[in-house]
Amino acid sequence: MKVLFLDTNIFLQCKPIEQLPWEEISKGNILLLISRAVQDEIDNLKQSGNSRRARRARIATSLFRQILESGNIIIRQSKSRVEVSFSPPVNQDNFSDYNLNPSRIDDQIVFEALIYRKNHKKCDVALLTHDTGPAVTAKSVGLPCLLIPDEWLLPPETDSRDKRINELERRIQELEKTYPQIEIKCLDTDYNIINALPVKLPKYQSITEAQISSIMETIKTKFPLTTDFNYKSNTVPKSITISDVMNFLQPKKEQIDKYTNEDYPKWLEELAVLLEALNTRLDLKFRNIEFFISISNIGNVPAENLVVDFILYKGLLIPPPSEFLDEKETPQNISIAFPNPPAAPKSGWFATGVSTFPFTEFQIPSLISQSFIPRPSQRDKHTFYWKPNRPTTKTNKWTLECDEFRHQIKPELFEISVHFPPEFANKRTALEVIVTAKNIPKPVKYVLPIESEYITKDTMDYAYSLIDDIKSK
């Protein structure tokens, strides 16, 4: 049989002994013994106020009374049989034989366990404790010791300071119910929540003169200069009507000279210029990273005179809103495509009848003018507006305001595009969002870490891919 001498902490710090998984200690029968030292300590603690120790001591005293009246008490029948009882009385005169101190409670428990083991040699006797002191004492005299698993312990009891903190937190929560509660999140372009923005910036390699010459030869081979402009046909196109007057016309010499000596060479020159600056154009075009900032009011009241600041640090910039995306400096509008070759002059049948009158050269004026569209005299108090004005160039800060930011509705999404200038070299930076309002006690701040690294890209491969997109006229 497994015999366990219980330390006081099994009654003060653990769940009730009838609820503990004793099968974790032994698969067979278990006898739990309560030494006289533990009984005395429990009796002393039950009078110490209304702390958890005192309450648990009083519960243990009730168990002790049942043992006193009934003898052994069985607390578990299924799985392993578990009984609890008092340890037999011992003669205190033999303390010196084990080099133990009779004035110490831990030593008294260990002493009673040693005497019991001496008198019951067939039993597997051990000390059960959660404290280091009695465990060390048991080890010093050769008594086996089992440590109470942490899972058996009750959660720590809050003291008066903890209770005061909990009360203050409760009051703060009640007070916060009367304020707006701003929640800020960052979403990627797939609307997934992200906590950081890792960025891989392309670094395209410059193309050498030899590589440019090779690409130009490929282009000239695929789109050669037209040299044969003569074409004869006795067949009149079927689409011609009886009212049309048909003439077969050859291209004029001036048209051929212009195509041969101006248009085609100019086209090749434009291609060469584009190739020289292709790596720079690619770097600029792909240096904008898009994402969303979600701002919502999850509180119980609207936020009054709400102001939102989006601030970028360490040289990052926010391009102007989409209304200004036609600006030349906007990276998305940097032309990367190669221009198509000029159309060579052609000979052929041409209709000169009435049906060829160029009506399409006249523009029909729009009957709807923007200046006649009525504009609202007052702005919507629930809508965000720029403060002070809508930005028209790249800047490191956006500021918007809303007179009344409603609560308990879907979040407001702000599309943000971060631009990495060519000279940008910081690996770590951040976007900070600051929200203030008339009825918010302190600013709400959100920081999105931004980490960037450069990835080398092959400009030659990109250049050859552009050749496939060229269309001959």
C-alpha positions as CSV (number, residue, x, y, z in Angstrom):
1,M,0.0,0.0,0.0
2,K,1.1,3.5,-0.7
3,V,1.1,5.6,2.4
4,L,1.4,9.4,2.1
5,F,2.1,11.8,5.0
6,L,0.3,15.0,4.0
7,D,1.9,18.4,4.4
8,T,-0.3,21.3,5.6
9,N,-0.3,22.9,2.1
10,I,-2.4,20.0,0.7
11,F,-5.3,21.4,2.8
12,L,-4.5,25.2,2.3
13,Q,-3.4,25.5,-1.3
14,C,-4.9,22.6,-3.2
15,K,-8.3,21.7,-4.4
16,P,-10.4,19.5,-2.0
17,I,-8.6,16.2,-1.5
18,E,-11.7,14.2,-2.6
19,Q,-11.4,16.0,-6.0
20,L,-7.7,15.4,-6.6
21,P,-6.6,12.8,-9.2
22,W,-4.8,10.4,-6.8
23,E,-4.4,7.8,-9.5
24,E,-1.6,10.0,-10.9
25,I,0.4,9.1,-7.9
26,S,-0.4,5.4,-7.5
27,K,-2.6,2.9,-9.3
28,G,-3.1,0.9,-6.1
29,N,-4.7,1.7,-2.8
30,I,-3.5,4.9,-1.0
31,L,-3.6,5.8,2.6
32,L,-3.4,9.5,3.4
33,L,-2.1,10.2,7.0
34,I,-2.4,13.5,8.8
35,S,0.4,14.0,11.4
36,R,-0.1,15.6,14.8
37,A,2.0,18.6,13.6
38,V,-0.4,19.2,10.7
39,Q,-3.4,19.0,13.0
40,D,-1.9,21.6,15.3
41,E,-1.1,24.0,12.5
42,I,-4.6,23.7,11.0
43,D,-6.1,24.4,14.5
44,N,-4.0,27.6,14.8
45,L,-4.9,28.9,11.3
46,K,-8.7,28.4,11.6
47,Q,-8.8,31.4,13.9
48,S,-6.9,33.8,11.7
49,G,-9.7,36.0,10.3
50,N,-11.5,35.5,7.0
51,S,-8.5,34.9,4.7
52,R,-8.6,32.0,2.4
53,R,-6.0,30.2,4.6
54,A,-8.4,30.5,7.5
55,R,-11.4,29.4,5.5
56,R,-9.5,26.4,4.2
57,A,-8.3,25.6,7.7
58,R,-11.9,25.5,9.0
59,I,-12.9,23.2,6.1
60,A,-10.0,20.9,7.0
61,T,-11.0,21.0,10.7
62,S,-14.5,19.7,9.7
63,L,-12.8,16.8,7.9
64,F,-10.6,16.1,11.0
65,R,-13.8,15.9,13.2
66,Q,-15.3,13.3,10.8
67,I,-12.1,11.2,11.1
68,L,-12.2,11.6,14.9
69,E,-15.8,10.4,15.0
70,S,-15.6,7.6,12.3
71,G,-12.0,6.6,12.1
72,N,-10.7,6.1,8.5
73,I,-12.7,8.0,5.9
74,I,-12.8,6.6,2.3
75,I,-12.7,9.5,-0.2
76,R,-12.3,7.5,-3.4
77,Q,-13.6,4.0,-4.3
78,S,-13.3,3.9,-8.1
79,K,-9.9,3.5,-9.8
80,S,-7.6,3.5,-6.7
81,R,-9.1,3.3,-3.2
82,V,-8.1,6.3,-1.2
83,E,-8.5,6.6,2.6
84,V,-7.6,9.4,4.9
85,S,-6.8,9.1,8.7
86,F,-4.6,10.4,11.5
87,S,-1.1,9.0,11.9
88,P,-0.5,6.9,15.0
89,P,0.9,8.8,18.0
90,V,4.7,8.6,18.3
91,N,7.3,8.9,21.1
92,Q,9.0,12.3,20.7
93,D,12.2,11.1,22.6
94,N,13.9,9.8,19.4
95,F,14.2,13.1,17.5
96,S,17.9,13.2,18.2
97,D,18.4,9.8,16.4
98,Y,17.5,11.5,13.1
99,N,19.2,14.8,13.7
100,L,15.8,16.6,13.5
101,N,14.6,19.7,15.3
102,P,11.3,19.0,17.3
103,S,10.4,22.7,17.3
104,R,10.0,22.8,13.5
105,I,6.7,21.6,12.0
106,D,8.4,20.2,8.8
107,D,10.8,18.1,11.0
108,Q,7.9,16.8,13.1
109,I,6.0,15.6,10.0
110,V,9.1,13.9,8.6
111,F,9.8,12.3,12.0
112,E,6.3,10.8,12.2
113,A,6.7,9.4,8.7
114,L,10.0,7.8,9.6
115,I,8.6,6.1,12.7
116,Y,5.6,4.9,10.7
117,R,7.8,3.4,8.0
118,K,9.9,1.7,10.7
119,N,6.8,0.1,12.2
120,H,5.2,-0.8,8.9
121,K,7.9,-2.2,6.7
122,K,5.6,-3.5,4.0
123,C,4.2,-0.1,3.3
124,D,5.6,2.3,0.7
125,V,5.8,5.5,2.9
126,A,6.5,8.9,1.4
127,L,6.0,12.6,2.2
128,L,3.6,14.6,0.0
129,T,4.3,18.3,-0.1
130,H,4.6,21.4,-2.3
131,D,7.3,23.1,-0.3
132,T,11.0,22.8,-0.8
133,G,11.9,22.9,3.0
134,P,10.2,19.6,4.0
135,A,11.3,18.0,0.8
136,V,14.9,18.8,1.6
137,T,14.5,17.5,5.1
138,A,13.0,14.3,3.9
139,K,15.8,13.7,1.5
140,S,18.4,14.3,4.2
141,V,17.1,11.4,6.2
142,G,16.3,9.1,3.3
143,L,12.5,9.5,3.3
144,P,11.0,9.4,-0.2
145,C,9.2,12.7,-1.1
146,L,6.5,13.4,-3.7
147,L,5.9,16.9,-4.9
148,I,2.3,18.1,-5.3
149,P,1.7,18.8,-9.0
150,D,1.1,22.5,-9.9
151,E,-2.2,21.5,-11.5
152,W,-3.5,20.5,-8.1
153,L,-3.1,24.0,-6.7
154,L,-5.9,26.6,-6.5
155,P,-5.4,29.8,-8.4
156,P,-3.6,32.5,-6.3
157,E,-6.0,34.5,-4.1
158,T,-6.2,38.2,-4.7
159,D,-5.0,40.3,-1.7
160,S,-6.4,43.6,-0.7
161,R,-4.2,45.4,-3.2
162,D,-5.4,43.2,-6.0
163,K,-9.0,43.7,-4.9
164,R,-8.4,47.4,-5.0
165,I,-7.0,47.2,-8.5
166,N,-9.9,45.0,-9.7
167,E,-12.3,47.5,-8.3
168,L,-10.6,50.4,-10.0
169,E,-10.5,48.5,-13.3
170,R,-14.3,47.8,-12.9
171,R,-14.9,51.5,-12.4
172,I,-12.8,52.4,-15.4
173,Q,-14.8,49.9,-17.6
174,E,-18.0,51.4,-16.4
175,L,-16.7,54.9,-17.1
176,E,-15.5,53.9,-20.6
177,K,-19.0,52.9,-21.5
178,T,-19.8,56.6,-21.5
179,Y,-16.9,57.3,-24.0
180,P,-16.3,56.3,-27.6
181,Q,-14.0,53.4,-28.0
182,I,-11.8,53.6,-31.1
183,E,-10.5,50.4,-32.6
184,I,-7.7,50.6,-35.2
185,K,-6.6,47.7,-37.4
186,C,-4.4,47.2,-40.5
187,L,-5.7,45.1,-43.4
188,D,-3.8,43.8,-46.4
189,T,-5.2,44.1,-49.9
190,D,-7.1,40.8,-49.3
191,Y,-8.7,42.3,-46.2
192,N,-6.7,40.1,-43.8
193,I,-5.6,41.6,-40.5
194,I,-1.9,42.2,-40.3
195,N,0.3,43.4,-37.4
196,A,3.3,44.4,-39.4
197,L,4.1,45.3,-43.0
198,P,7.1,43.4,-44.5
199,V,8.1,45.0,-47.8
200,K,10.3,43.6,-50.5
201,L,11.5,46.5,-52.8
202,P,12.7,45.5,-56.2
203,K,16.2,46.7,-57.2
204,Y,16.5,46.4,-61.0
205,Q,20.0,46.2,-62.5
206,S,21.0,48.8,-65.1
207,I,21.4,47.5,-68.6
208,T,24.8,47.8,-70.3
209,E,25.4,49.4,-73.7
210,A,26.1,45.9,-75.2
211,Q,22.9,44.6,-73.8
212,I,21.0,47.5,-75.2
213,S,22.5,46.9,-78.6
214,S,21.4,43.2,-78.4
215,I,17.9,44.1,-77.4
216,M,17.7,46.8,-80.2
217,E,18.8,44.2,-82.8
218,T,16.1,41.8,-81.6
219,I,13.5,44.6,-82.0
220,K,14.7,45.6,-85.5
221,T,14.6,42.0,-86.6
222,K,11.0,41.5,-85.3
223,F,9.8,44.9,-86.6
224,P,12.1,45.8,-89.6
225,L,12.0,49.0,-91.6
226,T,9.5,48.7,-94.4
227,T,11.2,49.2,-97.8
228,D,8.7,48.0,-100.4
229,F,5.8,50.4,-100.8
230,N,4.6,49.3,-104.3
231,Y,1.3,47.4,-104.4
232,K,-1.0,46.8,-107.4
233,S,-4.4,45.2,-107.4
234,N,-7.2,45.0,-110.0
235,T,-9.7,43.8,-107.4
236,V,-12.0,46.4,-105.9
237,P,-12.9,45.9,-102.2
238,K,-16.4,44.4,-101.7
239,S,-17.3,47.0,-99.1
240,I,-17.4,49.8,-101.7
241,T,-20.9,51.0,-102.6
242,I,-22.1,52.4,-106.0
243,S,-22.0,55.9,-104.7
244,D,-18.3,55.8,-103.9
245,V,-15.6,56.9,-106.3
246,M,-12.6,54.5,-106.2
247,N,-9.0,55.4,-106.8
248,F,-5.9,53.2,-106.4
249,L,-3.3,55.4,-104.7
250,Q,0.4,54.9,-104.1
251,P,2.1,56.4,-101.1
252,K,3.6,59.8,-101.8
253,K,7.4,60.3,-101.7
254,E,7.1,62.7,-98.8
255,Q,5.2,60.1,-96.8
256,I,7.9,57.5,-97.5
257,D,10.7,59.9,-96.7
258,K,9.1,60.9,-93.4
259,Y,8.6,57.3,-92.4
260,T,12.1,56.1,-93.5
261,N,14.1,59.1,-92.3
262,E,12.1,60.4,-89.4
263,D,9.4,58.2,-87.9
264,Y,11.3,54.9,-87.8
265,P,14.6,56.3,-86.6
266,K,12.8,58.3,-84.0
267,W,11.0,55.2,-82.8
268,L,14.3,53.4,-82.4
269,E,15.8,56.3,-80.6
270,E,12.8,56.4,-78.1
271,L,13.4,52.7,-77.5
272,A,17.1,53.2,-76.7
273,V,16.3,56.0,-74.3
274,L,13.7,53.9,-72.6
275,L,16.1,51.0,-72.3
276,E,18.8,53.2,-70.7
277,A,16.4,54.3,-68.0
278,L,14.3,51.1,-67.7
279,N,15.8,50.0,-64.4
280,T,15.1,53.4,-62.8
281,R,11.5,53.5,-64.2
282,L,10.9,49.9,-62.9
283,D,12.2,50.8,-59.4
284,L,9.9,53.8,-59.2
285,K,6.9,52.1,-60.6
286,F,6.9,49.3,-58.0
287,R,7.8,51.4,-55.0
288,N,4.2,51.9,-53.8
289,I,2.7,49.5,-51.3
290,E,-1.0,49.5,-50.7
291,F,-3.0,48.5,-47.6
292,F,-6.0,49.6,-45.6
293,I,-6.4,51.1,-42.2
294,S,-9.7,50.2,-40.5
295,I,-11.1,52.5,-37.8
296,S,-14.3,51.8,-35.9
297,N,-16.1,53.1,-32.9
298,I,-17.1,50.0,-30.8
299,G,-18.2,52.2,-27.9
300,N,-21.7,53.2,-26.9
301,V,-21.6,56.9,-28.0
302,P,-20.5,58.7,-31.1
303,A,-17.1,60.4,-31.2
304,E,-17.5,64.2,-31.5
305,N,-15.1,66.2,-33.7
306,L,-12.9,63.2,-34.5
307,V,-9.5,63.9,-36.1
308,V,-7.3,61.2,-37.6
309,D,-3.6,61.7,-38.4
310,F,-1.7,59.2,-40.6
311,I,2.0,59.9,-40.1
312,L,4.9,58.1,-41.8
313,Y,8.5,58.3,-40.5
314,K,12.1,58.1,-41.7
315,G,11.5,59.4,-45.2
316,L,8.5,57.4,-46.3
317,L,5.7,59.4,-48.2
318,I,2.0,59.0,-48.9
319,P,1.1,59.8,-52.5
320,P,-1.8,62.0,-53.1
321,P,-5.3,60.5,-53.2
322,S,-6.7,58.8,-56.3
323,E,-8.1,62.0,-57.7
324,F,-4.6,63.1,-58.5
325,L,-3.2,59.8,-59.9
326,D,-2.8,61.5,-63.3
327,E,0.2,63.4,-62.1
328,K,3.5,62.6,-63.8
329,E,5.3,62.0,-60.6
330,T,2.9,59.3,-59.6
331,P,4.7,55.9,-59.8
332,Q,1.7,54.0,-61.1
333,N,1.6,56.2,-64.2
334,I,5.2,55.8,-65.2
335,S,5.1,54.3,-68.7
336,I,7.0,51.0,-68.9
337,A,5.6,49.7,-72.2
338,F,7.6,50.1,-75.4
339,P,5.9,52.3,-78.0
340,N,4.6,50.5,-81.1
341,P,6.5,51.0,-84.4
342,P,5.2,53.7,-86.8
343,A,2.9,52.6,-89.5
344,A,4.5,52.5,-92.9
345,P,2.8,54.3,-95.8
346,K,0.5,51.9,-97.7
347,S,-0.9,51.9,-101.2
348,G,-4.4,50.6,-102.0
349,W,-8.0,51.4,-103.0
350,F,-9.5,54.4,-101.4
351,A,-13.1,55.6,-101.6
352,T,-13.6,59.3,-102.2
353,G,-17.4,59.4,-102.2
354,V,-19.8,61.3,-99.9
355,S,-19.8,58.5,-97.3
356,T,-16.2,59.3,-96.5
357,F,-16.9,62.8,-95.1
358,P,-15.0,63.0,-91.8
359,F,-18.0,63.6,-89.4
360,T,-15.9,62.1,-86.6
361,E,-13.7,65.1,-86.6
362,F,-16.4,67.2,-85.0
363,Q,-16.9,66.9,-81.2
364,I,-20.4,66.8,-79.9
365,P,-20.5,69.0,-76.8
366,S,-21.7,67.4,-73.6
367,L,-25.2,68.5,-72.6
368,I,-24.3,68.0,-68.9
369,S,-21.8,70.4,-67.4
370,Q,-20.2,69.8,-64.1
371,S,-20.8,73.4,-63.2
372,F,-24.6,72.8,-63.3
373,I,-24.6,69.9,-60.9
374,P,-26.0,71.1,-57.6
375,R,-23.7,70.8,-54.6
376,P,-24.9,70.2,-51.0
377,S,-24.9,73.4,-49.0
378,Q,-23.8,71.6,-45.8
379,R,-21.3,68.8,-45.4
380,D,-22.4,65.4,-44.0
381,K,-21.5,65.3,-40.3
382,H,-20.9,61.6,-40.5
383,T,-18.4,61.8,-43.4
384,F,-14.7,62.2,-43.3
385,Y,-13.2,65.4,-44.8
386,W,-9.6,66.5,-45.4
387,K,-8.1,68.9,-42.9
388,P,-7.2,71.6,-43.9
389,N,-7.2,70.7,-47.6
390,R,-6.9,67.6,-49.8
391,P,-3.2,66.8,-50.5
392,T,-2.1,67.2,-54.1
393,T,1.5,66.0,-53.7
394,K,3.4,63.4,-51.8
395,T,3.6,64.0,-48.1
396,N,4.4,62.2,-44.9
397,K,1.1,63.1,-43.2
398,W,-2.6,63.0,-43.9
399,T,-5.2,64.5,-41.6
400,L,-8.9,63.9,-41.8
401,E,-11.8,64.9,-39.6
402,C,-15.4,63.9,-39.0
403,D,-17.9,65.9,-37.0
404,E,-19.7,62.8,-35.6
405,F,-18.1,59.4,-35.9
406,R,-20.9,56.9,-35.4
407,H,-20.7,53.9,-33.1
408,Q,-21.6,50.3,-33.5
409,I,-21.5,50.4,-37.3
410,K,-19.1,48.9,-39.8
411,P,-15.5,50.2,-39.8
412,E,-14.3,53.1,-41.9
413,L,-11.7,51.9,-44.4
414,F,-8.9,54.2,-45.4
415,E,-6.8,53.1,-48.4
416,I,-3.2,54.0,-47.8
417,S,-0.4,53.8,-50.4
418,V,3.1,54.1,-49.0
419,H,5.8,55.4,-51.4
420,F,9.4,54.4,-50.9
421,P,11.6,57.1,-52.5
422,P,14.7,56.1,-54.5
423,E,17.0,57.3,-51.7
424,F,15.1,55.4,-49.0
425,A,17.6,53.2,-47.1
426,N,16.0,52.6,-43.7
427,K,15.2,48.9,-43.0
428,R,12.8,49.7,-40.2
429,T,10.2,52.5,-40.0
430,A,6.5,52.8,-39.1
431,L,3.1,54.3,-39.9
432,E,1.5,55.9,-36.8
433,V,-2.2,56.5,-36.6
434,I,-3.4,59.0,-34.0
435,V,-7.1,59.5,-33.3
436,T,-8.4,62.3,-31.1
437,A,-12.0,63.5,-30.4
438,K,-13.7,66.0,-28.2
439,N,-15.2,63.3,-25.9
440,I,-12.2,60.9,-25.9
441,P,-10.1,61.4,-22.7
442,K,-6.7,60.7,-24.4
443,P,-5.5,60.1,-28.0
444,V,-5.8,56.6,-29.4
445,K,-2.5,55.6,-31.0
446,Y,-1.7,52.7,-33.4
447,V,1.7,51.9,-34.8
448,L,2.2,49.7,-37.8
449,P,5.9,48.5,-38.1
450,I,7.2,48.6,-41.6
451,E,10.3,46.4,-42.5
452,S,11.8,46.6,-45.9
453,E,14.5,44.8,-47.9
454,Y,15.8,45.1,-51.4
455,I,15.4,42.2,-53.9
456,T,17.6,42.2,-57.0
457,K,15.7,41.9,-60.3
458,D,16.8,41.2,-63.8
459,T,16.0,44.1,-66.1
460,M,17.0,42.2,-69.2
461,D,14.2,39.6,-68.7
462,Y,11.7,42.4,-68.2
463,A,12.9,44.2,-71.4
464,Y,12.4,41.1,-73.5
465,S,8.9,40.6,-72.0
466,L,8.0,44.1,-73.2
467,I,9.0,43.2,-76.8
468,D,6.2,40.7,-76.9
469,D,3.7,43.4,-76.1
470,I,4.7,45.6,-79.1
471,K,2.1,45.7,-81.8
472,S,2.8,46.6,-85.4
473,K,0.4,48.9,-87.2
